[in-house]
Amino acid sequence: MNSKDGTAEIFELEEARRRRAEAGEGDAGALLRAARDEQGLSISEAAGKTHIKERHLEAIEAMDADALPARPYAIGFVRAYAEFLDLNADEIVGLFKTGAGFEVAEPVEADKFETAERAEPAEKPELSLLAVVAILAFILWCAWQITLPREVRQLGSAPVEATSAEVAVRTPVAAPAETVVDAVLIERVEPIYPMGCLDKAGATETVTLSLTVTPQGRVAGERIVESTNGCFGDAALIAVRRWKFEPMTVDARPRSAHDQRYELTFERPL
């Protein structure tokens, strides 16, 4: 957003500092998001400068490991994002691993592997001799089978068609459909009318935003989709960042809800 009056800048900076303080040291996603807000960067701007896709940055800030690629790539994205925001990358990566449930692989116990000296001795020659005898017997049996008359070698029953019951048993059963409950807005903060926009505003201005609701019910990845007046964008973003939701659930498990759209209306004060 190119236009930003002084009041909106103060509100946004204070909001970012408040959210970073609330994040503390236990939520890597919240720390990254608060640092981005303090630097006045949108998700789109951060994605352009880090060359990480917007949806991956949103998933990192939302601590949604299911929306990220394989673990090595996800950790690499977190480290690059933290370094870009001038944060302690090792600390942020450690917090992200804990929060996302990435478990450290168990170390290999070396004493489980025996050395060549402790290995059991090879099989006795008697066993090898028995194996040779068994192979020779098998070869002789095969040769005898080949010499049998054709009528004898082709003995066997005709294939039996499967019954309808057997077909029904072998038919794969479709997995039950997932139970999805959409995110619900439970605490809405109305935007403050920016007085610096008064001279160039109509009687009513609207701003449409897209946002992600995290599994914790917070707002992440908020961005402006459409606006009747660009001067009102910052005030709208500041307001929605304070909204709270009941998160979306899939089979009773919280999940991120992406591209949730809301329209905010600004009425010209009398």
Secondary structure, 3 states (H helix, E strand, C coil): CCCCCHHHHHHHHHHHHHHHHHHCCCCHHHHHHHHHHHCCCCHHHHHHHHCCCHHHHHHHHCCCHHHCCCHHHHHHHHHHHHHHCCCCHHHHHHHHHHHHCCCCCCCCCHHHCCCCCCCCCCCCHHHHHHHHHHHHHHHHHHHHHHHCCHHHHCCCCCCCCCCHHHHHHHCCCCCCCCCEECCEEEECCCCCCCHHHHHHCCCEEEEEEEEEECCCCCEEEEEEEEECCHHHHHHHHHHHCCCEEECEEECCEEECEEEEEEEEEEECCC
